[in-house]
Amino acid sequence: MNIYADPAFSMATEQFRVIADYLEIDEKLRARLLLPKRTMAVTLPVQRDDGSISVYHGYRVQHHLAFGPTKGGVRFHPGVTLGEVAALSIWMSWKCALTGLPYGGAKGGVTVDPRTLSARELESLSRRYMQEMIPFVGPRTDIIGPDMGTNEQVMAWFMDTYSVYQGHAVPEIVTGKPVTVGGTAGRREATGRGVVYLVERALDVMKLRPDKCTAVVQGFGNVGGVAALGLAFKSGMKVVGLSDESGAFYREGGIDVAAAETYAKKHGSLAGFTEADPIPSEDLLTLPCDVLVPAALEAVITEKNAGKLRCRILAEGANGPTTPEADRILAERWNEIFVIPDILCNAGGVIVSYFEWVQGLQSFFWNETEVTDRLFRTLEQAFSNMTRRARAAKIPHRMAAMAIGVERVLAAKKARGLFP
C-alpha cells in the first residue's frame, strides 16, 4: 500500500519520472531520490470553547537532509492529506536546490478549516501541533514556516511552544514570525514580490513593456494579493481578472487592486465585490491576458484547459498548479507561452525564510532593503541558470529548472554515500 496515495503525490512522482528519464538516472537511485526520508502523523485533540473535544490529524514530512536541515511550511486546510504534504516536501527539495539554499524540503499540515476555530482554539491547535513535533524538528534538523491557513501569529505560538520546552528563546526554529520576536522584514511579502520580479524578467526577455500588458491573478491571499498589487503599482500592468475562494471577477478596463484588497480585508473575501463583474471561476484562467498567475491550489491547469490558455507568460505562484498532462501541452506551446515554473516562481518565501534563519542563528538583523536586494539577486541567479539551461538543451523551462534541482540533490547524496 502506498501511504502517500494522493493526486498531488502522483503528480510529483510523474514529474520526477520525466526528469529522471531525461537525466538518465540509474533505476536503483530513483526511489532514494524521490521517497521522503521521514514521515510523521500525529493526532491533535483540542478542547473547544463549548467544552467538547475535537480531534485533528497532523502531518510532517522531511524529504531529504543531504544538504543540511529540512525547511518547509505548515498549512492548516480542510483538504490536507499525508500524500499532499509529501508532494509539497518533494517540490520544496527541488526548489531549495535550484536556488542554492542549504536545505532539504519539508512540509507539514493539519486537516482543519482554521476559519471554524476561535482564536483560543487556533492557539491550542497550533501549540499542540508543535508539541507533537518537538522530537523531530530543530534549528539544525527541520525549520518550520507559514503556509496556507497559517500566519505570523501561528509561527509565534510555534516558537514559544518549542522555546518553553528548551528553556530559552529559540527564534531560529521557525520563520515567518513577527519581527518583534526575531522575524525578518519583508518575509510576508517575499513570495509575491518574487513573482513580480520574475514576471518582469520574463517581460524583459520577451521585450514587452509592463505598462502595455494585462494580468490575471487566481488567488487573492498572501501570494496572489501581494503579486497583484505589485503587478499593478510597481510594474504598471492592468490587472483585469482576480479571484479567491468566493469567486472570480473580471473588468476589461482593469480592476482597482487596492480597492479589492481593502474590500477583502473588511469582508473576509471578495464575495460581493461590485467594482468588477463576477464570472464563473473556471473561466478566469482562460481569459485573454499577457500574464497569468495561478496563486491558489495545485492542479488547476489541466489537459482540459491548457490548450485554451490565452496568456503569454504563465507565472506559477502556487505549488503544483500544472498537471503533467497539461505540461505536455504547454511544452508544445513553448513559443507561445513563457512558463515560470513553480519551483522558481514561488521560491521567494523560502529564500527570505533562509535569510531569517541565518539572522536568527547570528542574532544580527538586516533591514528590508537588504533583504529584498538579496532576494532579487538570488532569484536572478536561478532565473539565469534555468533559461540558459533551457536554451542550451532546447528543453522547456520546467524541465530545465527541475533538472538543475534534481542534479544537485543527486550529487549531494552520491557524495555522502549510503550508510552501511
C-alpha positions in Angstrom: 0.0 0.0 0.0 1.3 3.5 -0.9 0.9 5.6 2.3 1.2 8.7 0.1 -1.6 7.9 -2.3 -2.9 11.3 -3.4 -3.3 13.1 -6.7 -0.6 15.6 -5.7 1.9 12.9 -4.8 1.1 11.1 -8.1 1.8 14.4 -9.9 5.2 14.9 -8.1 6.1 11.3 -8.9 5.3 11.7 -12.6 7.3 15.0 -12.8 10.3 13.2 -11.2 10.0 10.3 -13.6 10.1 12.6 -16.6 13.3 14.3 -15.2 14.9 11.1 -14.1 14.4 9.7 -17.7 15.8 12.9 -19.2 18.8 12.8 -16.9 19.2 9.0 -17.4 19.3 8.4 -13.6 20.1 4.8 -12.7 16.9 3.0 -11.7 18.5 1.9 -8.4 18.9 5.5 -7.3 15.4 6.7 -8.1 13.5 5.6 -5.1 16.1 7.0 -2.8 15.9 10.4 -4.6 12.1 10.5 -4.6 10.7 9.0 -1.4 10.7 11.0 1.8 13.3 10.3 4.4 11.0 10.7 7.4 7.2 11.0 7.8 5.2 11.8 10.9 1.5 11.5 11.5 0.0 12.8 14.8 -3.3 13.1 16.5 -4.2 16.5 17.9 -7.1 16.7 20.4 -8.3 20.2 21.1 -10.9 21.3 23.7 -13.4 23.6 22.0 -14.9 26.7 23.6 -18.2 24.8 24.3 -16.3 22.1 26.3 -16.4 19.5 23.6 -13.2 17.9 22.2 -12.3 17.8 18.5 -9.5 15.6 17.2 -7.5 16.6 14.2 -4.9 14.9 12.0 -1.5 16.5 11.6 1.5 15.6 9.4 5.1 16.5 8.9 7.3 15.1 6.0 11.0 15.6 5.7 12.2 14.7 2.2 16.0 14.7 2.5 18.7 16.0 4.7 21.7 15.7 2.3 22.5 19.5 2.3 21.6 20.3 5.9 18.3 20.7 7.8 14.9 20.5 6.0 12.7 23.5 5.6 9.0 23.9 4.8 5.8 25.5 5.9 2.8 24.2 7.7 -0.7 24.6 6.2 -4.0 24.4 8.0 -6.6 23.5 5.4 -9.5 21.0 5.3 -8.1 19.3 2.2 -4.7 18.4 3.8 -3.6 14.8 3.3 -0.4 13.0 4.0 0.2 12.5 0.3 -0.3 16.2 -0.4 2.2 17.1 2.3 4.7 14.6 0.9 4.4 16.0 -2.6 4.9 19.6 -1.3 8.1 18.4 0.6 9.4 17.0 -2.7 8.8 20.2 -4.6 10.4 22.1 -1.8 13.6 20.0 -2.2 13.9 20.8 -5.9 13.1 24.5 -5.1 15.8 24.8 -2.5 18.4 23.0 -4.6 17.6 25.2 -7.7 18.0 28.4 -5.7 21.2 27.2 -3.9 19.8 27.0 -0.4 21.4 24.5 2.0 18.1 22.8 2.8 16.2 19.7 2.0 12.5 20.0 1.5 9.9 19.5 4.2 6.2 20.3 4.7 3.6 20.0 7.4 -0.1 20.3 7.7 -3.3 19.8 9.7 -6.6 18.8 8.3 -8.7 21.6 9.6 -10.6 24.7 8.4 -9.0 27.4 10.6 -11.9 29.7 10.0 -14.1 27.4 12.1 -11.8 27.9 15.1 -11.9 30.7 17.7 -8.6 32.5 18.4 -8.2 30.4 21.6 -8.9 27.2 19.7 -6.5 28.1 17.0 -3.8 28.7 19.5 -4.5 25.4 21.3 -4.2 23.5 18.0 -1.1 25.3 16.9 0.7 24.7 20.2 -0.4 21.0 20.3 1.0 20.5 16.8 4.4 21.9 17.7 4.4 20.0 20.9 4.0 16.8 19.0 6.7 17.8 16.5 9.4 18.7 19.1 11.2 15.3 18.9 11.5 15.6 15.2 12.3 19.3 14.5 15.0 21.8 15.4 17.1 24.7 14.1 19.6 22.2 12.7 17.1 19.4 11.8 13.9 20.9 10.4 12.8 24.6 10.4 9.1 25.3 10.2 7.4 28.2 8.3 4.0 29.5 7.4 1.8 28.3 4.5 -1.9 28.3 3.6 -4.0 28.9 6.6 -1.2 29.9 9.0 0.4 33.2 9.6 2.9 35.2 11.8 0.8 34.6 14.9 0.7 30.9 14.5 4.5 30.9 13.9 4.9 32.9 17.2 2.9 30.2 19.0 5.1 27.5 17.4 8.2 29.3 18.5 7.0 29.9 22.0 6.0 26.3 22.5 9.4 25.0 21.3 11.2 27.6 23.4 9.4 26.8 26.6 10.4 23.1 26.1 14.0 24.1 25.6 14.1 26.6 28.5 15.2 29.6 26.4 14.1 31.5 23.3 14.8 29.7 20.1 13.7 32.1 17.3 15.5 30.1 14.6 13.1 27.2 14.9 10.5 28.9 12.8 10.5 31.6 10.1 7.7 33.9 9.1 7.2 35.0 12.7 6.6 38.6 13.8 9.6 41.0 13.6 9.2 41.7 17.4 10.3 38.1 18.2 13.1 37.7 15.6 11.2 37.7 12.3 12.7 39.4 9.3 11.4 42.5 7.5 9.8 41.6 4.2 9.1 37.9 4.8 5.3 38.1 4.4 5.6 39.9 1.1 8.6 37.8 -0.2 6.8 35.2 -2.3 4.6 37.7 -4.1 7.5 40.1 -4.6 9.5 37.3 -6.1 6.6 36.5 -8.5 6.6 40.1 -9.7 10.4 40.2 -10.1 10.4 37.1 -12.2 7.4 38.3 -14.4 9.4 41.5 -15.1 12.4 39.4 -16.0 10.3 37.3 -18.4 8.9 40.5 -19.9 12.5 41.7 -20.4 13.4 38.5 -22.3 10.3 38.9 -24.5 10.8 42.6 -25.0 7.4 43.5 -23.7 6.6 46.7 -21.8 4.8 46.1 -18.5 2.7 49.2 -18.8 1.2 47.8 -22.0 0.4 44.4 -20.5 -2.6 42.9 -18.7 -2.6 40.4 -15.9 -5.0 37.8 -14.3 -4.3 36.6 -10.8 -6.0 33.5 -9.4 -5.9 33.5 -5.7 -6.0 36.7 -3.6 -4.3 35.5 -0.5 -0.8 36.2 0.8 0.9 35.3 -2.5 -1.7 36.4 -5.1 -2.6 39.6 -3.2 0.9 40.8 -3.0 1.6 39.8 -6.6 -1.5 41.6 -7.9 -0.6 44.8 -6.1 3.0 44.6 -7.3 2.0 44.0 -10.9 -0.5 46.9 -10.8 1.5 49.5 -8.9 5.2 48.5 -9.3 5.1 47.1 -12.8 2.2 49.3 -14.1 0.1 46.5 -15.5 -3.6 46.5 -15.9 -5.0 43.7 -13.7 -8.2 42.6 -15.5 -9.0 39.4 -13.5 -8.9 38.4 -9.9 -10.3 35.5 -7.8 -10.4 34.0 -4.4 -12.3 31.0 -2.9 -15.5 33.0 -3.0 -15.5 33.6 -6.8 -13.9 35.3 -9.8 -14.1 38.8 -11.1 -13.3 40.5 -14.4 -13.1 44.0 -15.7 -11.8 44.7 -19.2 -10.7 48.2 -18.2 -8.8 47.0 -15.2 -9.6 46.2 -11.6 -8.7 48.6 -8.8 -6.5 46.1 -6.9 -6.1 48.4 -3.9 -9.9 48.7 -3.6 -10.2 44.9 -3.9 -7.6 44.4 -1.1 -9.4 46.9 1.2 -12.7 45.1 0.5 -11.3 41.6 1.1 -9.8 42.7 4.4 -13.0 44.2 5.5 -15.3 41.4 4.4 -13.0 38.4 4.7 -13.2 37.6 0.9 -14.1 39.2 -2.4 -17.7 37.9 -2.2 -20.0 40.8 -3.2 -17.2 43.0 -4.6 -19.0 45.3 -7.0 -16.2 47.1 -8.8 -15.7 44.2 -11.2 -18.1 41.7 -12.9 -18.5 38.2 -11.4 -17.6 35.4 -13.8 -17.5 31.6 -13.5 -14.3 30.7 -11.6 -13.4 28.1 -14.3 -13.3 30.9 -16.9 -10.7 33.0 -15.1 -7.7 31.0 -16.2 -8.6 31.2 -19.9 -9.2 35.0 -20.0 -7.0 36.8 -22.7 -4.1 38.4 -20.9 -0.3 38.8 -21.1 0.5 37.4 -17.6 -1.4 34.6 -15.8 -0.6 34.0 -12.2 -2.2 30.9 -10.7 -1.6 31.5 -6.9 -4.1 29.2 -5.3 -4.2 25.4 -5.0 -2.4 22.7 -7.1 -3.7 21.1 -10.3 -5.8 23.9 -11.6 -4.2 23.9 -15.1 -5.1 20.5 -16.6 -5.3 18.8 -20.0 -8.8 20.3 -20.3 -7.8 24.0 -20.2 -4.0 24.0 -21.0 -4.7 24.3 -24.7 -7.1 27.2 -24.1 -4.8 29.4 -22.1 -4.5 32.8 -23.8 -1.6 34.3 -21.8 2.0 35.0 -22.9 3.6 34.4 -19.5 2.5 31.7 -17.0 3.9 32.6 -13.6 3.1 29.8 -11.2 2.7 31.4 -7.8 1.1 28.3 -6.4 2.7 24.9 -5.7 2.0 22.3 -8.4 -0.7 24.3 -10.3 0.0 22.5 -13.6 -0.6 18.8 -14.0 1.9 16.6 -16.0 -0.7 16.1 -18.8 -1.1 19.9 -19.1 2.7 20.3 -19.0 2.9 18.2 -22.2 0.5 20.6 -23.9 2.4 23.6 -22.7 5.7 22.1 -23.9 4.2 22.1 -27.4 3.3 25.8 -26.9 6.7 26.8 -25.8 7.0 29.5 -28.5 3.6 31.0 -27.3 3.8 30.8 -23.5 6.8 31.6 -21.4 6.5 29.4 -18.3 8.0 30.4 -15.0 7.7 27.1 -13.1 6.5 26.9 -9.5 9.8 25.7 -8.0 11.3 29.1 -9.2 8.3 31.4 -9.3 7.2 31.0 -5.7 10.7 30.5 -4.2 10.8 34.0 -2.7 9.2 32.8 0.5 11.8 30.1 1.3 14.7 32.3 0.2 13.7 35.0 2.7 13.0 32.3 5.3 16.6 31.2 4.8 17.7 34.8 5.4 15.5 34.9 8.6 17.1 31.6 9.8 20.6 32.9 9.2 19.8 36.2 11.0 18.3 34.2 13.9 21.5 32.0 14.2 23.7 35.0 14.2 21.5 37.4 16.2 22.3 40.0 13.6 19.5 41.5 11.6 19.2 43.2 8.2 16.8 45.9 7.1 14.1 45.3 4.5 16.1 46.9 1.7 18.9 44.5 2.3 16.5 41.5 2.5 14.8 42.5 -0.8 18.1 43.1 -2.6 19.4 39.7 -1.6 16.1 38.1 -2.6 16.3 39.5 -6.1 19.9 38.6 -6.6 19.2 35.0 -5.6 16.2 34.8 -7.9 18.2 36.4 -10.7 20.9 33.7 -10.5 18.3 30.9 -10.5 16.4 32.5 -13.4 19.6 32.9 -15.5 20.6 29.3 -14.8 17.2 28.0 -15.8 16.9 30.0 -19.0 20.5 29.2 -20.0 19.9 25.5 -19.5 16.6 25.6 -21.4 18.2 27.4 -24.4 21.3 25.2 -24.5 19.4 21.9 -24.2 16.3 23.1 -26.1 14.0 21.9 -23.3 11.0 23.5 -21.5 11.7 25.8 -18.5 10.2 23.4 -16.0 12.4 20.6 -17.2 15.5 22.8 -17.0 14.6 24.1 -13.5 13.9 20.6 -12.2 17.0 19.1 -13.9 19.2 21.6 -12.0 17.5 20.9 -8.7 17.5 17.1 -9.1 21.1 17.0 -10.2 22.2 19.0 -7.2 20.4 16.7 -4.8 21.7 13.6 -6.6 25.2 14.9 -6.4 24.9 15.5 -2.6 23.5 12.1 -2.0 26.3 10.4 -4.0 29.0 12.4 -2.3 27.7 11.5 1.2 27.2 7.9 0.2 24.8 5.3 1.6 25.1 4.5 5.3 26.1 0.8 5.6 
